[in-house]
Amino acid sequence: MKTQTIKFKDRNNNYSIVIGNNILKVLPQKIKQVCPKSKKIAVFFDAGVPVKFRKSIAKHLKKYQLSFFNFKGTEKEKSLKSVNLLLNKLFSKNFNRSDLVLSVGGGITGDLVGFVSSIYKRGVNFINVPTTLLSQVDAAVGGKTGVNSSFGKNMVGSFFQPKLVVVDTDFLKSLKKKEMICGYAEILKHAIIKDKSFFNWLKKNTKYIFLKQSKQLIFAIKKSCKIKLFFVNKDVHERDLRMNLNFGHTFAHAIEVKNNYSKKITHGEAVLAGMVLATKLSISKKICNKKDLKEIMQIYKTNNLSYTFKKYENYKEILKLIPFLKNDKKNNDEKINFILLKKIGKTGKPNKYKISINELRKQVKELTQY
Ligand SMILES: NC(=O)c1ccc[n+]([C@@H]2O[C@H](COP(=O)([O-])OP(=O)(O)OC[C@H]3O[C@@H](n4cnc5c(N)ncnc54)[C@H](O)[C@@H]3O)[C@@H](O)[C@H]2O)c1
């Protein structure tokens, strides 16, 4: 059983992300290291994850007083109501701060359980075991936790780092293709914004990621986590540099809202479309070259992902997105704050490209010409 480890360190926190295939057996030894005083463990388990993993976790952690709680990983359940429910589970079992809360699930479960851990008695030990590709390369990295409110997605939350993240690629075997695409979109984003050689590696190896080959998956997850941590470490509270991670997400957000978060277009598909639109906008702003767009579009074409942006090659369809761009919560004034691309591996400075709605409307025609 080979594992790869990435270390996170900032002024207040220090933890590891352990990555490998079939590695849940590392849990007891690692928990002993990072939470030596824990006696009780509450495992919040995403009901979509195959039950064999629940059995495996129960077996590996049999020395602890274990409580399992199944959780339905939907955006509707990622709510303050669920927060209250989960808090009450911990109170009823009389958990104290030296005990441990374990999240086993996708980004929804991890965000909710992380948030609950951050506020239960002002912070209880939290370990994240992400089970989707998106949560392994993105959601479980960086310490953002939270839930939705009637005013929008992820509107209530906290910054709270786990004691440990265990990424086991064995979970991905049961994951649907659409969910793999969601994770892949973030992997590709990380390469585009920071690492040209990783982008070149993806040109050759994307097909193996979708075939779920563990060697390539482990490499891509590790690279991806490292890139995300690079930005997080420099700017935990998302004042400037971390905003680079929003590349493609301003358009993606508009696409998702415009489609009422319909299952027809997933977050990852919207991000894939959004990155093409943001690259086109970068060209029309004369900071990026057409050849970079061509290279990006080629990777989509080779891996049958071009369907994600086809609709947004149409002038009217892009125009229709504009009213939905305005409500992005990262905009800190009237104009729309875009992360643009200079070239593959390098973005423009955050907060530098703020574009008014009128200016954007004028630019749409140009976006359809590339
Ligand atoms: N905290 C952050 O920094 C951050 C970053 C990105 C996204 N997010 C959040 O993450 C969430 C999306 O996460 P996600 O894409 O993992 O979605 P998700 O948690 O909804 O999981 C997707 C689906 O896969 C199922 N599933 C989970 N693991 C599985 C497995 N191993 N096999 C089969 N099915 C499995 C789930 O039950 C669910 O139906 C959003 O709520 C988003 O806001 C957070």
PDBQT file of the ligand as one rigid body, heavy atoms in Angstrom, charges set to zero:
ROOT
HETATM    1  N1  LIG A 401     -15.206  23.871   0.231  1.00  0.00    +0.000 N 
HETATM    2  C1  LIG A 401     -14.739  24.126  -0.966  1.00  0.00    +0.000 C 
HETATM    3  O1  LIG A 401     -13.669  24.728  -1.137  1.00  0.00    +0.000 OA
HETATM    4  C2  LIG A 401     -15.515  23.639  -2.147  1.00  0.00    +0.000 A 
HETATM    5  C3  LIG A 401     -14.919  23.657  -3.427  1.00  0.00    +0.000 A 
HETATM    6  C4  LIG A 401     -15.637  23.141  -4.486  1.00  0.00    +0.000 A 
HETATM    7  C5  LIG A 401     -16.919  22.658  -4.296  1.00  0.00    +0.000 A 
HETATM    8  N2  LIG A 401     -17.482  22.682  -3.047  1.00  0.00    +0.000 N 
HETATM    9  C6  LIG A 401     -18.833  22.179  -2.818  1.00  0.00    +0.000 C 
HETATM   10  O2  LIG A 401     -18.824  20.782  -3.127  1.00  0.00    +0.000 OA
HETATM   11  C7  LIG A 401     -20.132  20.398  -3.493  1.00  0.00    +0.000 C 
HETATM   12  C8  LIG A 401     -20.055  19.499  -4.690  1.00  0.00    +0.000 C 
HETATM   13  O3  LIG A 401     -19.281  18.370  -4.341  1.00  0.00    +0.000 OA
HETATM   14  P1  LIG A 401     -19.322  17.018  -5.171  1.00  0.00    +0.000 P 
HETATM   15  O4  LIG A 401     -19.174  17.307  -6.609  1.00  0.00    +0.000 OA
HETATM   16  O5  LIG A 401     -18.408  16.069  -4.511  1.00  0.00    +0.000 OA
HETATM   17  O6  LIG A 401     -20.843  16.607  -5.048  1.00  0.00    +0.000 OA
HETATM   18  P2  LIG A 401     -21.683  15.736  -4.035  1.00  0.00    +0.000 P 
HETATM   19  O7  LIG A 401     -21.185  15.799  -2.667  1.00  0.00    +0.000 OA
HETATM   20  O8  LIG A 401     -23.092  16.125  -4.320  1.00  0.00    +0.000 OA
HETATM   21  O9  LIG A 401     -21.503  14.269  -4.623  1.00  0.00    +0.000 OA
HETATM   22  C9  LIG A 401     -22.005  13.963  -5.891  1.00  0.00    +0.000 C 
HETATM   23  C10 LIG A 401     -22.859  12.706  -5.884  1.00  0.00    +0.000 C 
HETATM   24  O10 LIG A 401     -21.998  11.591  -5.795  1.00  0.00    +0.000 OA
HETATM   25  C11 LIG A 401     -22.419  10.711  -4.754  1.00  0.00    +0.000 C 
HETATM   26  N3  LIG A 401     -21.204  10.037  -4.289  1.00  0.00    +0.000 N 
HETATM   27  C12 LIG A 401     -20.291  10.508  -3.419  1.00  0.00    +0.000 A 
HETATM   28  N4  LIG A 401     -19.263   9.644  -3.352  1.00  0.00    +0.000 NA
HETATM   29  C13 LIG A 401     -19.548   8.617  -4.185  1.00  0.00    +0.000 A 
HETATM   30  C14 LIG A 401     -18.872   7.425  -4.550  1.00  0.00    +0.000 A 
HETATM   31  N5  LIG A 401     -17.665   7.131  -4.067  1.00  0.00    +0.000 N 
HETATM   32  N6  LIG A 401     -19.479   6.574  -5.421  1.00  0.00    +0.000 NA
HETATM   33  C15 LIG A 401     -20.683   6.889  -5.949  1.00  0.00    +0.000 A 
HETATM   34  N7  LIG A 401     -21.356   8.000  -5.659  1.00  0.00    +0.000 NA
HETATM   35  C16 LIG A 401     -20.792   8.861  -4.784  1.00  0.00    +0.000 A 
HETATM   36  C17 LIG A 401     -23.108  11.618  -3.771  1.00  0.00    +0.000 C 
HETATM   37  O11 LIG A 401     -24.004  10.909  -2.949  1.00  0.00    +0.000 OA
HETATM   38  C18 LIG A 401     -23.805  12.586  -4.701  1.00  0.00    +0.000 C 
HETATM   39  O12 LIG A 401     -25.014  12.039  -5.171  1.00  0.00    +0.000 OA
HETATM   40  C19 LIG A 401     -20.936  21.667  -3.739  1.00  0.00    +0.000 C 
HETATM   41  O13 LIG A 401     -21.860  21.837  -2.712  1.00  0.00    +0.000 OA
HETATM   42  C20 LIG A 401     -19.876  22.763  -3.705  1.00  0.00    +0.000 C 
HETATM   43  O14 LIG A 401     -20.393  23.976  -3.204  1.00  0.00    +0.000 OA
HETATM   44  C21 LIG A 401     -16.794  23.150  -1.993  1.00  0.00    +0.000 A 
ENDROOT
TORSDOF 0
